[in-house]
Amino acid sequence: MDVLKLHYPLDNQDRLTNKTVIAMGFFDGFHKGHQAVLQRAKEEAKHQQAKLAVLTYDHHPALVYQKMSAHEKRYLTLMDYKLELFRKFGVDVVLLVNYSYHFQSQSPKMFVQNFLSRFNPVAVVAGFDHTYGGQPEDNMANLPDYANGDFKVITVPAQKLDEEKISSTRIRHELDKGRVEQVNELLGRPFQTRGVIVHGEERGRLLGYPTANVEHSEYQWLPTIGVYVVTVEIGHQKYLGMASIGKNVTFTDNGPMTVEINLIDFHDNIYGEVVRVNWLAHSRDEIKFQTADDLINQMNLDNQLTRHYLKTHPTILN
């Protein structure tokens, strides 16, 4: 898969000679709605014997036109993971655009000339609510007028679950509520984050439940504070775990936010490993215990619940 990094104004060499079908979108989360857009583009590319291309952006478009909080600046899928998902889907070319004020300020006609036509599309595909500029009229309904018959415009309708649109906004809301089971239904796969194993306070080891401390990027959207059933991928192997996102409130009132995972029946040294965490189920909220023994008793119950989850979902380690 080729990745072309594009900046407005484009260089003359930024173009493709092979015919393409271009799927447009930010694709944060790569959820079932995004997959429907890409699947339709993939089918069209096969029909037209064209390359499957994706036009996407290097950061939140909203950064250009509004002030965002640190939380809002986070992503469901960081760029490396998003590109991996594109590759696994069968995308041939990613047109990765720096979303700047000047890019956004193009007229729709200029956008078509600069960022579509020079990449030789026979069709352009996007979701019904996709926009490609700073004005309300820069939408899919009006794109055929700007295309002037040079390529086919395909609009994919909303994908729904429980009669509500599947969207990145909905997934972020569910993660902020800790509802990872619902998130996974919207994604069509487990919500996954990636981080490196670092040293922590090692309180878990003293309690009989040693934990792997996973340091995530500050730009990674995580589930809310609580305890979760997870699997952790180390290399090509998956392991069952119980994860805690929290501030260790039993031991301190001002601790930093950490992600700590006790891997069930695992005893290897994995400091420095880059791991992939699949978030499967919410077990409970974070609790401030009066004594360490109370915490150990609860962790024993968490362990039993986690093992039971594996018994009822035996394929999660495959």
Solvent accessible surface area in square Angstrom, and as a share of the most:
residue,aa,sasa,rsa
1,M,83,0.37
2,D,90,0.46
3,V,53,0.31
4,L,55,0.27
5,K,164,0.70
6,L,4,0.02
7,H,109,0.49
8,Y,53,0.20
9,P,104,0.65
10,L,24,0.12
11,D,79,0.41
12,N,121,0.62
13,Q,147,0.65
14,D,29,0.15
15,R,119,0.43
16,L,42,0.21
17,T,122,0.71
18,N,89,0.46
19,K,80,0.34
20,T,0,0.00
21,V,0,0.00
22,I,0,0.00
23,A,0,0.00
24,M,3,0.01
25,G,8,0.08
26,F,36,0.15
27,F,3,0.01
28,D,2,0.01
29,G,0,0.00
30,F,10,0.04
31,H,8,0.03
32,K,81,0.34
33,G,11,0.11
34,H,29,0.13
35,Q,49,0.22
36,A,26,0.20
37,V,10,0.06
38,L,0,0.00
39,Q,78,0.35
40,R,77,0.28
41,A,0,0.00
42,K,80,0.34
43,E,87,0.39
44,E,6,0.03
45,A,5,0.04
46,K,170,0.72
47,H,149,0.66
48,Q,51,0.23
49,Q,160,0.71
50,A,18,0.14
51,K,87,0.37
52,L,6,0.03
53,A,0,0.00
54,V,0,0.00
55,L,0,0.00
56,T,0,0.00
57,Y,5,0.02
58,D,54,0.28
59,H,44,0.20
60,H,13,0.06
61,P,29,0.18
62,A,18,0.14
63,L,69,0.35
64,V,40,0.23
65,Y,132,0.50
66,Q,88,0.39
67,K,198,0.84
68,M,21,0.09
69,S,56,0.36
70,A,76,0.59
71,H,67,0.30
72,E,79,0.36
73,K,74,0.31
74,R,70,0.26
75,Y,30,0.11
76,L,1,0.01
77,T,6,0.03
78,L,48,0.24
79,M,53,0.23
80,D,116,0.60
81,Y,19,0.07
82,K,3,0.01
83,L,34,0.17
84,E,40,0.18
85,L,17,0.08
86,F,0,0.00
87,R,131,0.48
88,K,134,0.57
89,F,38,0.16
90,G,37,0.36
91,V,6,0.04
92,D,53,0.28
93,V,12,0.07
94,V,0,0.00
95,L,0,0.00
96,L,13,0.06
97,V,0,0.00
98,N,40,0.21
99,Y,11,0.04
100,S,26,0.17
101,Y,138,0.52
102,H,116,0.52
103,F,2,0.01
104,Q,23,0.10
105,S,64,0.41
106,Q,17,0.07
107,S,52,0.33
108,P,23,0.14
109,K,125,0.53
110,M,80,0.36
111,F,2,0.01
112,V,6,0.04
113,Q,84,0.37
114,N,24,0.13
115,F,0,0.00
116,L,0,0.00
117,S,46,0.30
118,R,43,0.16
119,F,0,0.00
120,N,56,0.29
121,P,12,0.08
122,V,39,0.23
123,A,0,0.00
124,V,0,0.00
125,V,0,0.00
126,A,0,0.00
127,G,14,0.14
128,F,95,0.40
129,D,83,0.43
130,H,22,0.10
131,T,68,0.40
132,Y,5,0.02
133,G,14,0.13
134,G,41,0.39
135,Q,104,0.46
136,P,109,0.69
137,E,84,0.38
138,D,3,0.01
139,N,39,0.20
140,M,4,0.02
141,A,88,0.68
142,N,44,0.22
143,L,0,0.00
144,P,65,0.41
145,D,107,0.55
146,Y,59,0.22
147,A,2,0.01
148,N,125,0.64
149,G,73,0.70
150,D,100,0.52
151,F,16,0.06
152,K,98,0.41
153,V,34,0.20
154,I,18,0.09
155,T,61,0.36
156,V,11,0.06
157,P,95,0.60
158,A,35,0.27
159,Q,58,0.26
160,K,132,0.56
161,L,42,0.21
162,D,119,0.62
163,E,162,0.73
164,E,94,0.42
165,K,73,0.31
166,I,11,0.06
167,S,22,0.14
168,S,17,0.11
169,T,97,0.56
170,R,32,0.12
171,I,0,0.00
172,R,43,0.16
173,H,95,0.42
174,E,18,0.08
175,L,0,0.00
176,D,59,0.31
177,K,112,0.48
178,G,1,0.01
179,R,91,0.33
180,V,0,0.00
181,E,71,0.32
182,Q,72,0.32
183,V,0,0.00
184,N,25,0.13
185,E,92,0.41
186,L,1,0.01
187,L,3,0.01
188,G,49,0.47
189,R,53,0.19
190,P,54,0.34
191,F,4,0.02
192,Q,20,0.09
193,T,1,0.00
194,R,64,0.23
195,G,9,0.08
196,V,46,0.26
197,I,5,0.02
198,V,48,0.28
199,H,124,0.56
200,G,33,0.32
201,E,129,0.58
202,E,78,0.35
203,R,74,0.27
204,G,7,0.07
205,R,133,0.49
206,L,156,0.77
207,L,27,0.14
208,G,55,0.53
209,Y,29,0.11
210,P,50,0.32
211,T,35,0.20
212,A,14,0.11
213,N,18,0.09
214,V,7,0.04
215,E,101,0.45
216,H,30,0.13
217,S,48,0.31
218,E,130,0.58
219,Y,105,0.40
220,Q,8,0.03
221,W,12,0.04
222,L,38,0.19
223,P,5,0.03
224,T,50,0.29
225,I,59,0.30
226,G,0,0.00
227,V,11,0.06
228,Y,0,0.00
229,V,0,0.00
230,V,0,0.00
231,T,2,0.01
232,V,3,0.02
233,E,30,0.13
234,I,22,0.11
235,G,40,0.39
236,H,201,0.90
237,Q,95,0.42
238,K,54,0.23
239,Y,61,0.23
240,L,9,0.04
241,G,0,0.00
242,M,13,0.06
243,A,1,0.01
244,S,43,0.28
245,I,3,0.02
246,G,2,0.02
247,K,82,0.35
248,N,44,0.22
249,V,37,0.21
250,T,30,0.18
251,F,80,0.33
252,T,44,0.25
253,D,113,0.58
254,N,139,0.71
255,G,11,0.11
256,P,103,0.65
257,M,96,0.43
258,T,37,0.22
259,V,9,0.05
260,E,31,0.14
261,I,1,0.01
262,N,12,0.06
263,L,13,0.07
264,I,16,0.08
265,D,105,0.54
266,F,34,0.14
267,H,173,0.77
268,D,100,0.52
269,N,114,0.59
270,I,15,0.08
271,Y,83,0.31
272,G,52,0.50
273,E,72,0.32
274,V,95,0.55
275,V,0,0.00
276,R,53,0.19
277,V,0,0.00
278,N,7,0.03
279,W,0,0.00
280,L,14,0.07
281,A,9,0.07
282,H,58,0.26
283,S,29,0.19
284,R,40,0.15
285,D,94,0.49
286,E,49,0.22
287,I,75,0.38
288,K,111,0.47
289,F,28,0.12
290,Q,161,0.71
291,T,68,0.40
292,A,41,0.32
293,D,98,0.51
294,D,58,0.30
295,L,22,0.11
296,I,47,0.24
297,N,89,0.46
298,Q,34,0.15
299,M,26,0.12
300,N,57,0.29
301,L,100,0.50
302,D,8,0.04
303,N,21,0.11
304,Q,111,0.49
305,L,79,0.40
306,T,1,0.01
307,R,93,0.34
308,H,111,0.50
309,Y,37,0.14
310,L,49,0.24
311,K,160,0.68
312,T,75,0.44
313,H,75,0.34
314,P,92,0.58
315,T,92,0.54
316,I,29,0.15
317,L,58,0.29
318,N,135,0.69
